[in-house]
Amino acid sequence: MKLNTLKPAEGARQDRVRVGRGIGSGLGKTAGRGHKGSFARSGKGKIKAGFEGGQTPMQRRLPKIGFASMMAKDTAEVLLYKLDSLPAGDVDFAALKAARLVPSTAKRAKIVVKGELTKAFVLKGIAATAGAKAAIIAAGGSLAE
């Protein structure tokens, strides 16, 4: 075998189709593009993703999915170990604000599990996660609504 005798395999290389070169080629006149329309034009064959020919597109016909709670931005999270820094006894939202455990813009607070609780607290008007409730009760405290 010599380099000057190398050839591609039979059928591996095909001649390119020369369109628009007369009716004898089978692809003359419109060159396989049909008559009129955006795909017949030069450089105009692209349409934007989701375009349905003027019909309202699928992404606009279907309803929005999901929900973002407006209460979430008004609710401040208080971690258990930070709550432990307060003196034991009754704790309400005002006490949390006074201790600067919640920002001034917050409208409600929720106790979240992180760290340990060593004192007994009676929480009034403050929400708590299931784990936080268990930790508060285990420490001898309670939750009053």
Secondary structure, DSSP 8 states (H G I E B T S, - for coil): --GGG----TTSS------SS-GGGSS-TTTTS-SSSGGGSTT-----TT-BTTB--HHHHS-------SSGGGEEEEEHHHHTTS-SEEEEHHHHHHTTSS-TT-SEEEEE--S---S-EEEES-EE-HHHHHHHHHTT-EEE-
